[in-house]
Amino acid sequence: MAHREQTIDTAPDVSFALEAKNHRLQTLVGELLATNQELRFKVVELEKQTKNLERGLAETSAAAGALWP
């Protein structure tokens, strides 16, 4: 009987701990999703910059080739 009472007494503590852990995990997942989105935007921006730099390099190389004797 004492064991049953102890189990009943600890059940709310376990439930509270699980809810707290679930909340922390949900918060972490939300932060990870936000970071992932930020990184996707940065990748797109870096890809645009890379294309612009490659285009500029190609144009510069063509102009330098025309000036080269």
C-alpha positions as semicolon CSV with decimal commas, in nm:
position;residue;x (nm);y (nm);z (nm)
1;M;0,000;0,000;0,000
2;A;0,282;0,240;0,084
3;H;0,442;0,175;-0,255
4;R;0,115;0,262;-0,430
5;E;0,088;0,590;-0,239
6;Q;0,449;0,674;-0,326
7;T;0,380;0,605;-0,694
8;I;0,074;0,828;-0,686
9;D;0,274;1,103;-0,514
10;T;0,558;1,090;-0,771
11;A;0,332;1,069;-1,078
12;P;0,276;1,448;-1,094
13;D;0,651;1,506;-1,058
14;V;0,725;1,269;-1,346
15;S;0,452;1,425;-1,556
16;F;0,582;1,774;-1,485
17;A;0,938;1,667;-1,571
18;L;0,822;1,514;-1,900
19;E;0,625;1,827;-1,988
20;A;0,928;2,045;-1,911
21;K;1,152;1,822;-2,123
22;N;0,898;1,827;-2,406
23;H;0,884;2,208;-2,390
24;R;1,265;2,233;-2,401
25;L;1,277;1,999;-2,700
26;Q;1,008;2,198;-2,881
27;T;1,202;2,517;-2,814
28;L;1,520;2,358;-2,945
29;V;1,345;2,233;-3,260
30;G;1,207;2,582;-3,318
31;E;1,554;2,734;-3,283
32;L;1,700;2,474;-3,519
33;L;1,431;2,545;-3,779
34;A;1,495;2,919;-3,757
35;T;1,871;2,870;-3,788
36;N;1,820;2,636;-4,082
37;Q;1,608;2,898;-4,259
38;E;1,869;3,168;-4,196
39;L;2,140;2,943;-4,337
40;R;1,931;2,867;-4,646
41;F;1,897;3,241;-4,711
42;K;2,272;3,287;-4,665
43;V;2,345;3,004;-4,909
44;V;2,120;3,165;-5,171
45;E;2,296;3,500;-5,120
46;L;2,640;3,339;-5,144
47;E;2,539;3,157;-5,462
48;K;2,431;3,490;-5,615
49;Q;2,760;3,649;-5,514
50;T;2,954;3,356;-5,659
51;K;2,771;3,385;-5,993
52;N;2,840;3,760;-6,003
53;L;3,208;3,705;-5,924
54;E;3,237;3,432;-6,187
55;R;3,071;3,657;-6,446
56;G;3,304;3,943;-6,354
57;L;3,608;3,715;-6,374
58;A;3,503;3,591;-6,716
59;E;3,452;3,946;-6,843
60;T;3,784;4,059;-6,698
61;S;3,964;3,761;-6,848
62;A;3,812;3,831;-7,190
63;A;3,915;4,197;-7,170
64;A;4,265;4,107;-7,052
65;G;4,295;3,852;-7,333
66;A;4,207;4,119;-7,588
67;L;4,480;4,346;-7,449
68;W;4,741;4,070;-7,435
69;P;4,979;4,079;-7,734
